[in-house]
Amino acid sequence: QVQFVESGGGLVQPGGSLTLSCATSGCIFSNYVMGWYRQAPGKQRELVATITRGGNTYYAHSVKCRFTISRDNANYTVYLQMNSLKPEDTGVYYCNGYVRTGMVSHNWGQGTQVTVSS
């Protein structure tokens, strides 16, 4: 059963922007802090940003002031607006329910590829 459907990735030049979307079920959306994660080639998956049901946000140091996480409560969708993209932002981006450091609520989806390159 597919729990998360990520979309919006692509190839973008350094300094460019992309907006990612993650659609999920109402149950997951309503019961978990939602998080965006990414996995760069040859590296472990890392947490990028989270957003609580009340709209409180957290950002990894590497993306602060460049990325914005938001949620659409009516459509059970989480977004990640990415600006001033850098080559080191390249990777597969995933969303999931955040439980605590190193733990997510469900199996991973297919993710969406973001490539930042000139």
C-alpha positions in Angstrom: 0.0 0.0 0.0 1.4 3.3 -1.1 1.5 5.7 1.9 3.3 8.7 0.3 3.4 10.0 -3.2 6.2 12.5 -3.8 6.5 14.7 -6.9 8.0 17.8 -8.3 11.6 16.9 -8.6 13.7 17.6 -11.6 16.9 19.0 -13.0 17.6 22.6 -12.0 20.6 24.9 -12.3 22.4 26.2 -9.2 20.5 29.1 -7.7 17.2 27.8 -9.1 14.1 26.8 -7.3 11.8 23.8 -7.1 8.7 22.9 -5.1 8.1 19.4 -4.0 4.8 17.9 -3.1 3.9 14.9 -0.9 0.4 13.5 -0.9 -0.6 11.1 1.9 -3.6 9.7 3.7 -5.7 11.7 6.1 -4.9 9.4 8.9 -1.2 9.9 8.6 -1.4 13.6 7.9 -3.6 14.2 11.0 -1.6 12.0 13.4 2.0 12.7 12.7 4.5 15.4 12.4 5.4 15.4 8.7 9.0 15.4 7.5 11.0 15.8 4.3 14.1 13.7 4.0 16.7 13.3 1.3 19.4 10.9 0.3 22.4 12.0 -1.7 24.3 9.4 -3.8 26.5 7.3 -1.5 25.2 8.9 1.7 22.7 8.1 4.4 19.2 9.5 4.3 19.0 12.7 6.3 16.2 14.8 7.8 15.7 18.1 5.9 12.6 19.7 7.6 9.6 18.9 9.7 6.2 20.6 10.3 3.8 19.9 13.1 0.0 19.8 12.9 0.0 23.3 14.3 2.5 24.6 11.7 5.7 24.7 13.8 8.7 24.0 11.7 12.2 22.7 12.0 15.0 22.9 9.4 18.3 21.3 9.1 21.2 23.8 9.3 22.1 23.2 5.7 18.8 24.3 4.3 17.8 27.1 6.7 16.6 30.3 5.0 16.5 28.5 1.6 13.8 25.9 2.1 10.3 26.3 3.3 8.0 23.4 4.5 4.3 23.9 4.5 1.1 21.8 4.7 -2.3 21.9 3.1 -4.7 20.5 5.7 -7.6 20.2 3.3 -5.7 18.0 0.8 -3.4 16.1 3.1 -0.4 17.4 1.2 3.0 18.6 2.4 5.2 20.9 0.3 8.9 21.8 0.3 9.7 25.0 -1.4 13.4 25.0 -2.3 15.2 28.2 -3.3 18.8 29.1 -4.0 19.5 25.4 -4.8 23.1 24.1 -4.6 24.7 21.1 -6.1 24.9 19.5 -2.6 21.1 19.6 -2.5 21.1 16.8 -5.2 19.4 13.6 -4.1 16.2 11.7 -3.8 13.7 13.5 -1.6 11.2 11.6 0.5 8.4 12.5 2.9 7.3 10.4 5.9 5.8 10.8 9.4 8.5 11.9 11.8 8.4 10.0 15.1 11.8 10.9 16.6 15.4 11.2 15.5 16.1 8.2 13.3 12.6 6.9 13.3 9.8 7.4 10.8 6.2 6.2 11.0 5.8 4.2 7.7 7.7 2.5 4.9 9.3 4.9 2.4 7.7 5.9 -0.9 9.5 6.1 -4.2 10.7 9.6 -3.6 11.4 12.3 -6.2 14.8 13.0 -7.7 16.3 16.5 -7.4 19.4 17.2 -9.4 21.2 20.6 -9.2 23.7 21.0 -11.9 24.8 23.4 -14.5 
